């Protein structure tokens, strides 16, 4: 499931490419025809993310709420402008003319992950084949992305704009220069401002929106009331928004916490440090476009981390292999109906 950094990157894509325009909104698949008719031709005035949910505002007090869920993704095509705050990577999953209009964010292989953001280098670093989070396609990996890549390698630039819809496109937003196609979302609906507020009120704090002391304490207070294991609490979107299976496993390792420890047994200091670490990892994910959870990587180590998932994580999907820190084999267990990866040696 796409985690919080992906949804913030999507919102920034819409802010740069669609806000201030009045896109045509259609539903090639037909399942969102009524909602598309309401939004069609209205000016988009805002794009924001809260945790794993995105909200696009249109004139007339209409909002489009999208939750990608496990299978959802947005694909962008056309003259896609890149938000200057994020990096872009060379990826065989690219589509259209991306890269001709905004390469300032290209990755510098010498830039430490901890300082990622400016990306002053001109040589882009290739992402791995899973294309965890590119600029042209953000969300759950799909075979359709591979097919698009094969077409791009043989055909180069788009032969026509807009391109024909590929697969089951729930919603297409199209303006003069860019189109964005949504496939496979868990939620896609038009809401009123009051309904949007109600959804947001049910969500926990998101440090990408407000990394303030007040929001930090809101997380601490909500987590400290939970008798359930911290490994479950971090995935509770009403406690803190945006954390998924990858960030959960990596944050617990970085904090050297046993996932089974009840949250209410953790000190306020430990919970505060977890909030600060989430803010740090989330900002890195938004900027870099991948969930790099090992700090301080530079040079060839950084390049490998972008190319190979196992080189950018401590424990996620590394079950049965020796811990990079202590040598104990990483454990995989079913935990709250999800897979949990952790190190019994470091996380006592």
C-alpha positions in Angstrom: 0.0 0.0 0.0 1.4 3.5 -0.9 2.5 5.2 2.3 2.3 8.8 3.3 5.3 10.1 1.4 3.8 8.9 -1.9 0.5 10.7 -1.3 2.3 13.9 -0.5 4.3 13.6 -3.7 1.0 13.2 -5.6 -0.5 16.2 -4.0 2.5 18.3 -5.0 2.3 17.0 -8.5 -1.3 18.3 -8.7 -0.4 21.6 -7.1 2.2 22.3 -9.8 0.4 20.9 -12.8 -3.3 21.3 -12.1 -4.1 23.9 -9.5 -5.2 27.1 -11.2 -6.5 25.2 -14.2 -9.9 23.9 -15.0 -9.3 20.3 -16.1 -11.7 18.1 -18.0 -12.7 15.3 -15.6 -13.9 12.0 -17.1 -14.3 8.4 -16.0 -13.1 6.2 -18.9 -14.0 3.1 -16.9 -17.5 4.6 -16.2 -17.6 3.8 -12.4 -17.1 7.5 -11.5 -19.2 9.1 -14.2 -21.5 11.0 -11.9 -18.7 12.4 -9.8 -16.7 13.3 -12.9 -19.7 15.2 -14.3 -19.8 17.3 -11.1 -16.1 18.3 -11.3 -15.7 18.6 -15.0 -14.5 22.0 -16.1 -14.3 23.4 -12.6 -11.1 25.2 -11.5 -8.9 23.2 -9.2 -8.0 25.5 -6.3 -6.1 23.3 -3.8 -4.3 19.9 -3.5 -3.4 18.5 -0.1 -2.5 15.2 1.5 -3.2 14.0 5.0 -1.6 10.7 5.8 -2.6 8.2 3.0 -5.5 10.3 1.8 -5.5 13.1 -0.8 -8.0 15.9 -1.3 -8.4 18.0 -4.4 -10.5 21.2 -4.1 -12.6 22.6 -7.0 -14.7 25.7 -7.2 -18.2 25.4 -6.0 -17.2 23.8 -2.7 -16.5 20.4 -4.3 -13.6 18.2 -3.2 -12.3 15.0 -4.7 -11.1 12.5 -2.0 -8.9 9.7 -3.1 -7.5 6.8 -1.0 -5.2 4.6 -3.1 -5.4 1.6 -0.8 -3.4 -1.4 -1.8 -3.8 -1.3 -5.6 -4.3 2.4 -6.5 -1.9 4.6 -8.4 -1.9 7.8 -10.3 -0.1 8.0 -13.8 0.9 11.4 -15.2 1.6 12.0 -18.9 2.4 15.1 -20.9 4.6 18.1 -20.1 4.8 17.2 -16.5 6.2 20.0 -14.3 8.2 18.7 -11.3 7.8 20.3 -7.9 11.3 21.8 -7.1 11.2 20.4 -3.6 11.3 16.8 -4.9 13.9 14.8 -6.7 13.4 12.9 -9.9 15.2 9.7 -10.9 15.9 8.1 -14.3 13.4 5.3 -14.5 12.4 2.9 -17.2 8.8 3.4 -16.1 8.7 7.0 -17.4 6.1 8.1 -19.8 5.6 11.1 -22.1 7.9 14.1 -22.0 8.8 14.1 -18.3 12.3 15.5 -17.8 12.3 18.1 -20.5 10.7 20.7 -18.2 12.1 20.3 -14.7 15.4 18.4 -14.2 16.6 20.6 -11.4 15.6 17.9 -9.0 17.8 15.2 -10.4 19.7 13.2 -7.8 23.3 13.9 -7.1 24.9 10.6 -6.2 27.1 12.3 -3.7 24.2 13.9 -1.8 23.6 12.2 1.6 20.1 10.9 2.1 19.9 12.9 5.3 20.5 16.1 3.3 18.4 15.2 0.3 16.3 17.9 -1.2 18.3 20.2 -3.4 19.9 17.6 -5.7 22.4 19.7 -7.4 23.8 17.0 -9.7 22.8 16.6 -13.4 23.2 12.8 -13.6 20.0 11.1 -12.5 20.3 7.8 -10.6 18.2 4.9 -11.8 15.6 3.6 -9.4 15.1 -0.1 -9.0 12.8 -2.2 -11.1 10.0 -2.0 -8.6 9.8 1.7 -9.3 8.7 2.4 -5.7 7.8 6.0 -6.4 8.7 7.8 -9.6 7.3 11.1 -10.9 5.2 9.7 -13.8 3.6 6.9 -11.8 3.0 7.1 -8.1 1.3 4.4 -6.1 1.1 0.7 -6.1 3.4 -1.1 -8.7 1.4 -2.6 -11.5 2.1 -4.7 -14.6 0.5 -1.9 -16.6 3.5 0.3 -15.7 5.9 -2.3 -17.2 3.9 -2.3 -20.4 4.0 1.4 -20.6 7.7 1.3 -20.1 8.2 -1.1 -23.0 6.1 1.2 -25.2 8.3 4.1 -24.2 11.5 2.4 -25.0 10.4 1.6 -28.5 8.4 4.7 -29.2 10.1 7.5 -27.2 7.9 10.5 -26.9 4.1 10.3 -26.9 2.8 10.1 -30.4 -0.2 12.1 -29.5 -1.6 14.0 -26.5 -3.6 13.0 -24.5 -2.6 9.3 -24.7 -5.3 6.7 -24.8 -6.4 5.4 -21.4 -4.5 2.3 -20.4 -6.4 -0.3 -18.3 -9.3 0.5 -16.0 -9.0 4.3 -15.5 -11.4 5.4 -12.8 -10.8 9.1 -13.2 -8.9 11.1 -15.8 -8.0 14.8 -15.2 -6.8 16.6 -18.3 -5.8 20.1 -19.0 -3.9 21.7 -21.9 -0.5 20.1 -21.0 -0.9 17.2 -18.5 -3.2 14.3 -17.9 -3.5 12.3 -14.7 -5.1 8.8 -14.7 -6.3 7.1 -11.5 -6.6 3.3 -11.3 -7.6 0.9 -8.6 -8.3 3.2 -5.7 -10.0 2.1 -2.5 -11.9 5.4 -2.2 -12.8 8.0 -4.9 -15.6 10.3 -4.1 -16.8 13.9 -4.3 -17.3 15.5 -0.9 -18.5 18.8 0.6 -16.1 20.9 2.8 -17.9 19.6 5.9 -17.5 16.0 4.8 -13.8 16.6 4.1 -13.3 18.2 7.6 -15.0 15.2 9.2 -12.6 12.8 7.4 -9.6 14.8 8.5 -10.8 15.0 12.1 -10.7 11.2 12.2 -7.1 11.1 11.2 -4.1 11.5 13.4 -1.5 14.3 13.0 0.7 14.4 9.9 4.2 16.0 10.3 4.4 16.8 6.6 1.6 19.3 7.2 2.4 20.6 10.6 5.5 19.4 12.4 4.7 21.5 15.5 4.9 20.9 19.2 1.2 20.8 19.4 0.9 18.0 16.8 3.8 16.2 18.3 1.9 16.2 21.7 -1.3 15.2 20.0 0.5 12.0 18.8 2.1 11.4 22.2 -1.2 11.7 24.0 -3.1 9.4 21.6 -0.4 6.8 21.6 0.1 6.9 25.4 -3.5 5.9 25.9 -3.2 2.7 23.9 -2.7 -0.6 25.7 -2.1 -2.3 22.4 1.4 -3.0 21.1 3.3 -0.1 19.6 3.7 -2.2 16.4 -0.1 -1.9 15.9 -0.4 1.7 17.2 1.9 3.1 14.6 -0.4 1.7 11.9 -3.5 3.2 13.5 -4.3 6.2 11.2 -6.3 7.8 14.0 -3.1 8.0 16.1 -0.7 9.1 13.5 -1.4 9.5 9.8 0.6 8.0 6.9 2.7 5.2 8.4 2.4 1.9 6.6 4.1 -1.5 6.8 7.5 -0.4 5.6 7.8 2.7 7.8 6.4 0.8 10.8 9.0 -1.9 10.7 11.9 0.5 10.0 10.9 3.0 12.7 10.6 0.3 15.3 14.1 -0.9 14.4 15.6 2.6 14.5 14.1 3.1 17.9 15.3 -0.3 19.1 11.8 -1.2 20.2 10.2 -4.6 20.5 7.0 -4.3 18.4 5.0 -6.1 21.1 5.6 -3.5 23.8 2.3 -1.9 24.8 2.3 1.8 23.7 1.2 3.0 27.2 4.4 1.5 28.7 6.6 3.8 26.6 7.9 7.0 28.1 6.9 10.4 26.7 10.5 10.9 25.6 10.4 7.7 23.5 7.2 8.7 21.9 8.4 12.2 21.2 11.5 10.7 19.5 9.3 8.4 17.4 7.4 11.4 16.2 10.6 13.3 15.3 11.9 10.2 13.5 8.7 9.9 11.5 8.9 13.5 10.5 12.5 13.0 9.3 11.8 9.8 7.4 8.6 11.3 5.8 10.5 14.3 4.6 13.2 12.1 3.1 10.6 10.0 1.4 8.7 13.0 0.0 12.0 14.5 -1.3 13.7 11.4 -2.6 10.6 9.4 -3.7 11.7 6.2 -2.0 11.5 5.0 1.6 15.2 5.3 2.4 15.4 4.4 6.1 19.2 4.1 6.5 20.7 7.5 7.2 24.1 8.9 6.1 24.4 7.0 2.8 26.7 8.7 0.2 28.3 8.0 -3.1 28.0 4.4 -4.4 26.1 3.3 -1.2 23.5 5.9 -1.9 23.2 4.8 -5.6 22.8 1.1 -4.5 20.2 2.1 -2.0 18.1 3.7 -4.8 18.6 0.7 -7.0 18.1 -2.1 -4.5 15.5 -2.1 -1.8 17.5 -4.3 0.5 20.2 -1.7 0.6 17.9 1.1 1.8 16.2 -0.8 4.6 17.3 -2.3 7.9 14.7 -5.1 8.3 11.8 -4.8 5.8 11.6 -7.9 3.6 14.9 -9.1 5.0 13.6 -12.1 7.0 16.1 -14.8 7.5 19.1 -12.6 6.7 21.6 -11.3 9.3 20.9 -8.0 10.8 23.2 -5.3 9.4 23.8 -4.1 12.9 24.0 -7.1 15.2 24.1 -10.2 13.0 20.9 -11.8 14.5 18.6 -13.2 11.8 15.7 -10.9 10.9 12.3 -12.4 11.9 9.0 -12.3 10.0 5.7 -12.8 11.7 2.0 -12.2 11.2 1.1 -9.2 13.3 -2.3 -7.5 13.1 -3.1 -9.2 9.8 0.1 -7.7 8.3 3.6 -8.9 7.9 6.0 -7.6 10.6 9.8 -7.6 10.1 12.0 -7.1 13.1 15.4 -8.0 14.8 15.1 -9.9 18.1 18.8 -8.9 18.8 18.4 -5.1 18.4 14.8 -4.8 19.4 14.8 -6.5 22.8 
